[in-house]
């Protein structure tokens, strides 16, 4: 059967409806998708050992002959064992296969095979459990550099690799989208060679060439797309020119003096808003660095200039908190602050919407409710998005569209996820970046401890002490339900031991804290239930909130002085830092306890890094080194394309090459109308398909 890139995976042998559904979870529906689904790692299976010489660390290939016919035994229902002894000139190796009955027929006495697995030794006896095996001389997955893919339950690496191998002939039909001179100037391999060798590399050198070409390509198309965004913004729409005002007027409203960093960012925002071009600024600052003051200043300038502003928050509780603090701050200056959330009554919503349309509200605080069709503004000139990674470009664009036909509103985006500057420029390529790198005086330092399972009872005592003093505590779990991925092999099976919110909260309430008021919060709850849980905790009705990471961005509870993070080694450092920022918001000494049962020295080192510093930027640099950019890119919610191969920590030189190549190309052909550049235009449009109206 001849296979093309459009061939559905169900046409390939071994892919039925059930398997196709599982592959679809990985975004794989056609043969072409397999070619673009790059491995996350590789195993070098080229070296073949004799039985007695094979090392005991890691997985290895051994060539040996089956010395007998395999023996199949059924231990009990649902458990089959196949055992077989294989041998070479140095000795014997005992193989055991669990629930792989086909092995009894697949291995024949007297035939030679390559076995790939981990060698174990008890006394003088050597053994392997569930090795991969192939007939000597008919190898596909041994004797080579083997790709290791990201998997989902029910899809094995062996299956994905064999499907990809079937797809490889299509690599010959891949078009060359990079202009020839760019490939030449930057010494980039051909598309077909790169795709073949990223999956099944001939050797290390071929893999390095393939990876360089494909990573360059990703960064290049990203750079071209971001240049378009910036150019469209710089040359494009007019913005509202909001006249500057003496800053002292605003500062007199504040109960404290701003830090130098806050003051600098306020000046940057004021400069943008007075320029006549639309502001697009990201304000990055650690948890508690005072980003809201910058938003308040922008809203105040806007109102004093006769315009309206809108602040979009990710949760109702946070919107209400912003509303309370901004009303208290700005009302004395005659600025009317309004609130618009989903839980208001129909009459309240109607009243607020009418006031907005009439221009009676100067600064409205709300959730996604602000994007609703029936919400109209009188003169919307400023949008503030709190926690950018919760709002993609799409939501910002939907709100911006309410600003009027000819003039684009100013956009101020706040993020408490500290990101290394170079990475921020990529992720938020359509934004200018400001950094608040000072904490206001008086922030309570948070003491952080890394604790083993054996200290659990002491930790429970500590929760009791805190609640007895009138404080509150968060307990964070990595999973919602038991055994989230029980079907996954290897390391993922460790998920079986993850603390799950539902069962753990139940156990804590019944067995550990029967006398305390516990709340529960997780992503599978309905929005109304989530809001109620957060509200009950914020108001002090519950003393302990057992939650998943949904609290990472959310409620501000000055009375919460303790956060306990279960299975802390399962989280990225930046995420742990975000979670830690939920406490230390009031006057009380605050604590963060990281509980782990990990045996990994590397994981312990990472947790101790977090315990030793509260500098979010330092932590994010460490996280970037340890985990790559995935932690920052998250779920593509920022609306920009996800990188598959490019590692933004390790590929900085390649990134600057790609940006320079993009700059030169757009200088020569700004609209990419030349025939040799049309493929670049098409690729960029496809890459930014999730970003609304980006090139209109």
WOWOHU-V119695 format. One record per backbone hydrogen bond with DSSP energy under -0.5 kcal/mol. NH is the residue of the N-H (numbers start at 1). CO is the residue of the C=O. If there is no record, write none. Layout:
NH CO
NH CO
//
This chain:
7 4
9 29
11 8
12 9
15 12
16 14
20 16
21 17
22 18
23 19
24 20
25 21
25 22
26 22
26 23
27 24
28 23
29 27
31 7
32 5
33 30
34 30
34 31
35 31
36 32
37 34
38 36
40 148
41 148
43 146
45 43
45 144
49 61
53 50
54 50
54 51
60 117
61 47
62 115
63 49
64 62
64 113
65 87
66 111
67 65
67 85
68 85
70 107
71 83
72 70
73 81
75 73
75 79
76 79
79 76
81 73
82 97
83 71
84 95
86 93
87 65
88 91
91 88
93 86
94 126
95 84
95 93
96 128
97 82
99 80
103 100
104 101
105 102
106 102
107 103
108 106
110 66
111 108
113 64
114 134
115 62
115 113
116 132
117 60
117 115
119 58
120 127
122 125
125 122
127 120
128 94
130 96
132 116
134 114
136 112
138 135
143 45
145 201
146 43
146 144
148 41
155 152
156 154
160 156
161 157
162 158
163 159
164 160
165 161
166 162
167 163
168 164
170 167
171 168
172 169
173 170
174 171
177 175
182 179
183 179
184 180
185 181
186 182
187 184
188 183
194 190
195 191
196 192
197 193
198 194
199 195
200 196
207 203
208 204
209 205
210 206
211 207
212 208
213 209
214 210
215 211
216 212
217 213
218 214
219 215
220 216
221 217
222 218
223 219
224 220
225 221
226 222
227 223
228 224
229 225
230 226
231 227
232 228
233 229
234 230
235 231
236 231
236 232
238 406
239 276
240 408
242 240
242 273
243 241
249 246
250 246
250 247
251 247
252 248
253 250
254 250
254 251
263 259
264 260
265 261
266 262
267 263
268 264
269 265
270 266
271 267
272 268
273 269
274 270
275 271
275 272
278 237
281 411
282 432
283 281
283 413
284 282
284 434
285 415
286 436
289 286
294 290
294 291
295 291
296 292
297 293
298 294
299 295
300 296
301 297
302 298
303 299
304 300
305 301
306 303
307 302
308 379
309 362
310 382
311 364
312 310
312 384
313 311
313 366
319 315
320 316
321 317
322 318
323 319
324 320
325 321
326 322
327 323
328 324
329 325
330 326
331 327
333 330
334 331
335 330
336 334
337 335
338 363
340 365
344 341
349 345
350 346
351 347
352 348
353 349
354 350
355 351
356 352
357 353
358 354
359 355
359 356
360 355
361 355
362 336
362 360
363 336
364 309
365 338
366 311
367 340
370 367
371 368
372 368
372 369
375 372
376 374
378 356
381 308
381 379
382 308
383 410
384 310
385 383
385 412
386 312
386 384
387 414
388 414
390 387
391 387
391 388
392 390
396 392
397 393
398 394
399 395
400 396
401 397
402 399
403 400
404 401
408 238
410 381
411 279
412 383
413 281
414 385
415 283
418 416
423 420
424 420
425 421
426 422
426 423
427 423
428 424
429 426
431 428
432 280
434 282
434 432
436 284
437 435
440 288
443 440
444 584
447 445
447 590
449 592
451 449
451 594
453 596
455 452
456 453
459 455
460 456
461 457
462 458
463 459
464 460
465 461
466 462
467 463
468 464
469 465
470 467
471 466
472 559
473 543
474 562
475 545
476 564
477 547
479 499
486 483
488 485
492 489
493 490
494 491
495 492
496 493
497 494
498 495
501 479
502 480
504 500
505 501
506 502
507 503
508 504
509 505
510 506
511 507
512 507
512 508
513 508
516 513
518 516
519 544
521 546
525 522
530 526
531 527
532 528
533 529
534 530
535 531
536 532
537 533
538 534
539 535
540 537
541 536
542 536
543 517
544 517
545 473
546 519
546 544
547 475
547 545
548 521
551 548
552 549
553 550
554 552
557 555
558 556
560 557
561 472
561 559
562 472
563 591
564 474
565 593
566 476
566 564
568 565
568 595
570 567
571 568
576 572
577 573
578 574
579 575
580 576
581 577
582 579
583 580
584 560
590 445
591 561
592 447
593 563
594 449
594 592
595 565
595 593
596 451
604 600
605 601
606 602
607 603
608 604
609 605
610 606
611 607
612 608
613 609
613 610
616 614
619 615
620 616
621 617
622 618
623 619
624 620
625 621
626 622
627 623
628 623
628 624
631 628
632 629
633 629
634 630
636 633
639 636
648 646
651 647
655 651
656 652
657 653
658 654
659 655
660 656
661 657
662 658
663 659
664 660
665 661
666 662
667 663
668 664
669 665
672 669
677 674
678 674
678 675
679 675
680 677
681 677
682 678
683 679
684 680
685 681
686 682
687 683
688 684
689 686
691 688
692 690
694 691
696 693
//
